Amino acid sequence: MNKILAPRFDPLDPDVQQDPYPTYARLRESGALCRGGPAQWVVTRYADVMELVRDPRLGSEYDADYHRIALGAGPLADFFGRIVLNRDPPRHTVLRRLIGQAFTPLAVRERGETIAAIVERALAPARDGARLDGVADLAHVLPIRVLADFVGLEPDCLDEVRPRALALSRAFATFLPEADRPAAHEAVTWLRTLVVDLFERRRCAPRDDLVSRLVSSQSSADGAPSLDDLVDNVVFLLFAGFATTTDLLATGCAALLAHPGELARLRADPALVPSAVEEFLRYDAPVQVKSRLTREPVQVAGRTIRAGRILVLLIGSANRDPARFPDPDRLDVGRDPNPHLSFGGGGIHHCVGAALARAEAVAVFGRLVRGFADVRPDGPAIRRPSPSFRGYASVPMLLTPA
């Protein structure tokens, strides 16, 4: 009797990139595991993904050859080998401690007025009756300006940082096409130069920002991060703190425009804004997948996955699993509880900027529902296709001032 093969997940399928959720549902119904690329297994269900993101037998540190094959020869390969996302303890622990000191809940609260002021400036044209694009005029503006304040970048360089951060973001997908590699290599080189210069300036004139603290933490002790490590992790933040929050704001705007009943519910009860942000994160997770390397054999749904295999954890599928979330395909801005996995599920790689992303999103959607009498579509929202992320190229909006 022929053995029935598990279905295969293809993240490059255009239908999947446009709307992956019907495919996720079919995969979950078929089983907890499906096939991916070479030496890959794809995990589809919430219970398994939740357990695996915290499993110490899984690692995030790949060898240099893996990055060279996946990204091509050039600066991207060693960049990916240095960043905290792809490090295991103890190196991950040291880097996360250094970076995380700038993004504590207290540090985020202390910059609450700065975040609110940036939101107000971004929405000001709409208060005069202008149309607004939720991506170009809002999602692309707020996160990079807030991040610049935390890191220590001057605002006048942000128009040059933004396109490089977007080019670099493509390298974090499950597959980087050959055509996109030169721009991504150029982006990381340009951003490194910018950050190295910032380190030099903060060495001479420190301020209250992350780079100044990293400069003061530098040590020659064994195991301490090198300057290259610190620089590349600041570059990583310029991607991670910009691109993923941008996608959260864009998908949240699109979700509200597509569900006017939930928008009316928020307007009637603005206290629901924080729970609405959690629902946006669950309903259309900005980061759809996380990959882990098995460092020793692991059992998943009764199957033994050998060491040296890659587990692709489908965060987007787990967040729509009906075994964990009642009516998972319905947007519910008051959903409680909402234990989505979009920030990492509490493992050691839980998003270091989660508090900041939440604060930015709460500020934006709070002002939209409190400061405008009406918010409606001004044309179709246009997706930005990606095998790993959910985002938009454009979300046209028409806002009526209160």
N, C-alpha and C positions, 0 to 999 in steps of 0.2 A: 504494500500500500504506500502510495506517495505521501510524504510528509507535507502538510499544508504550511506554506510559508506565511509568516506575519506580513501584513501590508507594509508598504514602503512610504515614508513621508518625504515629499519633495518640496523643500522651501522655496525653490526657484519657479515652481508652477505659477504662472500669472494669476490664475484663479485663487490660489492660496494667498498670494501677496495682496490681492484686492480684498478678500474676505476669507480668512483662514478658519472661521468658526464652524462652518458645516463640515469641513475636512476633519477638524479636531473631534467633532462629535462622532463621526464615523470611526475614527481611530480609537477613541475611548471605548466604543461599543465592541470593537474587534478584540481589544485586550489592553493590558497595561503597558505593553511594549510593542513597538513596531521597528522596522528596519530604517536605517538612515543611510549615510554614505559609508565608505569603506571603514571597517572596524568601529562602526557607530551603532548604538541602540538608542531609540527615541522613547522617552517616558511620557505617558499621556495623562495619567490620572493624578488627582490632587494628593491622595494619601501617600503615594509613592514619591512624588516630587517633594512633598513636605519633608518626608523622612530623609531623602537623599541630599537635600541642600544642607543638612546638618551632619551628614555622615562623615566622620573623620577618615574613612577609608577612601574617600574621593578627594582628589586634588585638583588644583587649578594651574599647576606649574608644568608647562610643556618644555621639551628640549628645544634647543636653538634650531635644529633641522626642521622641526614641525613648523615654526614660524616662518622660516625661509621658504618652505614649500607652499604654505598657505598664502603668503603675502608677497613673495618675490624677494630677490636680493636687494638690499638697501637698508636705509635707516629704520624702516618700520619693524624689521625683525628683532633688532636689539631693543627697540622701544617697547615692543610687546613683552619681551622677556623681563623688563624692569618694573613694569607698573604693578601696583598693589593688587589689581584685579587678577593677575596671573601669577601671584606669588603664594606660596604656602608658608605656614609657620616654620621657623621663627622669623624669617624675613618679612612675611606679611604682617606679623604682629607689630614689629617695630615701625614699619611704614604707616600702618593704619593708625597707630597711636600718634605719630607726628602729624599726619594729615587731619585726623579727626578732631584735634584740639581746636581747629578753626570753625568746626561745624556742629558744636554741641548745641542742645536746645537753648541754653542760656545765651550763647553767642548769637543764635538766630533771633531770639527775642530782643536782644539789645539793638539789632538792626531793623526792627520792625518798622520804625518810622521811615528809614531809608527805603525799604521795600515799598511801603505805601506811597511814598512820594514818586517813585519810579512808575508805579501803576497809574497814578493820577496823570503824570505827564504823557504816558502812552495812550490814555483814554481821552485826553483833552481835545483832540480834533473831533472826536465823535460827539462831544458835548456841544460843538458848534454846528452840528448837523451833517458832518462828513461821514461817508461810509468808512468801514473799518475792515481790514482783513485780519482775521484771528491769528494768522501765521506771520505775515510780513510786518504788521503794525503792532502786534502784541507779543506773540510767543517768541519771535526772533529778537525782540527788544529787551524784555524784562530779564530773562535769566542771565544773559551775558553781562548786563550792567550790574546786576546784583553780585554775580560771581567776581567781576572785576573789583568790586569793593572789598570782598573777602580776601581775594588773592593779593591785591595791591597793584593791579594794572590801572593805567591812566585811561580815562574814558575816550580820549582822542584816538586810540589805536583800535577800538572795538570794531569799526567797519572793516578793518583788515583781518582781525581775529575771526570774525563770524564765518566767512566763507572757508577759511582753513579748518575751523572746527567741524563744519559740515563735511568737508572733503575727508577729514580724518575719521568721521563717524562711519563712513562706508567700510572702513577697514575692520570695524567691530561686528560686521555682519557675519553670518555663517560661511559666507563665500565672498571673496573680493575679486570681481572680474578683472581680467588683464587690462581692460581699457581704463579702469578706475585707479590702477596702481600708481601711475606716475603722479597724479594729483595728490594722492594720499602720502606718498613719499615726500613730495615737495612741502606738503602741509606740516608734517612733523618736523622737517628741517627748519622751516620758517618759524614755527612756534618755539622750537628749542632755542633759536637765536634770541627771540624776544624774551624768553624766560631767563636765559643766562644773563642777559643785560640787566634784567630786573634784580637778579641776585646780586650782581655787582653794585648796583645803585643802593640796594638795601644794606649791603655790607658797610657802605659809607654813611648812609643816612636812614637808619631803621624807622619804621612806622608801626602802627597797630594793624598789621595784616599778616596773612599766613606766611608769605615769603620771608618777612623779617623774623618771624619765629623760627622758621626752618634754618635761616642763616645762623641764628644764635644757638641752635641745637647741634650744629655740625661739630663732630668730634673725630678724633683719630683712633678711638677705641675699636678693638676688634668687633666686627659685626655691625658697626655703625654704617648707615647708608652713605654711599659716595655722593658727590655733587651730581654726577650723572643720574643716579637713582632719584635724587630729589627733584632735579630739573624735569625728568621725564614724568614723574608723578604729578607735578604741577601742570604739565602739558596735558596729561590724562584728565585732570580736573576740568581743564578748559573744554574738553569734549564732553565728559560725563555730566558736569554741572550745567552745561548749555543744552546739548542735544536731547537728553532724556526729559528735562523739564520743559523744553520747547514742545516736545511731543505730548507730554501730559496736558499742557495748556491747550494745544491744538485739538487733541482728541476730546478733551472735556468740552470745549466750545462746540465741536461738531456734534457730540452726543446730546447736548442741551438743545441745539437747533433742530435736531432730528426727533426730539421728544418734548414738544411744547408743553405737554401736561406736567412733566417733571420740572421744567423751567418755571411754570406757574406755581408749582408746589414750593419751589425754593423761594420765589418772590414772596409768597404768602408767609413763609417761615424761614427767614435767613439764618436762623440758628442751625439749620440743616447743612449749611455750606461745608463744614469740615467732613461730615459723613458723605456728602456728595463727592468731595475730592477722593475719598477712599473708594467710592463706587466707580469713579472714572478710572482709577488705577486698576480696579478689578475687571471692569466691563470691557476695556480695550487697552490692555497693558502696554505701555510704551516699549518696554523690553519684553519680547515674546519668548526668548529662549535663553537658557544658561547651559554652558557645556562644562562637564567635569571629566577628569581622567581617573579611571579605577587604578588605585595603587596596589590593590590586592583583590582577590575574588569577592564579588558582591552578589547577594541573592536579591532579585527583583521579580516579584510576582511568580515565584517558584522556579525561575530560570537563573542559572549561575552565569554571571557576566565575568569573564576572565580579566585578570590584571592587564593593564595596557590598552583597554578599550575606552572609547569615549561615550559617555552618557549625555545625550542631548535632552535636557529637562524642559518640557514644553510648559512654560509659565502661563502663556495665554490659554492653553487647553486646561490646565489645572484650575485656573480662575473661573472657568465656565463648567466645571464638573458638577453635574446635578447631585452626585453623592455627597457633596459638601455645601453647595449653595442652592437653596430652593429657587426654582424658576430662574436659572442662571443666565438665560438670554434676555431677561428683562432688565432694563435700567431702573434702579430703585435708589433714589438719592437719600433715602432714609434707611438703607439696609443696615441691620444690626442683629447679630455680629457680622463682621466682614473681614475674615482672616485671609485676605488675598496674599499672594506671594510675590507681588510686583517689586518689593524692595529687598527680596532675598529670603524671606521666611525666617529671619532670625539667626541664620548661620553666621559663620565668621566673615562671610562676604556680604552680609547685610549692608545695603547702600549707606555709605558714610554721609551722604548729603540728603538723607531722607527727610530730616527735620526742615532743612532749607527748602526742598522741593514742595513739601506740604505747605509751608508758610507762604511761598510765592503763589501757589494755586489758591489757597484760601483768600489771599489778598485780592487776586484777580476776580474770582467768581463772587466774592463778597461785594466788590464794587459794581460788578455787572448787574447783580440782582437788586442792590440797594440804590444805585445811582442812575438807573435808566428805567423809564416807564415801559419800554418795550424793547425786546431783542429778538430779531428774526433773521432768517437767511436772506442774503442778497445775491443769490446764485448758488450753483451746486458746489459743494465742497470737493476738492480734488485731492486724491490720495497721493502720497509719495511712496512708490513701491519699494519694499525692502524685504529681504528674507528673514530678518531678525527683529526689526522694529516696526511699530505702528505709528505712522505720522501722516501729516498732510502737507501738500505744497501750497494749498490755499483754502481758507475758510471764510468766504465773504459774508459779512454781517452788516445789518442795518440797525443802528441803535437810536432809539428815540429818547432824548434827554428827559429826565424827570422834571 
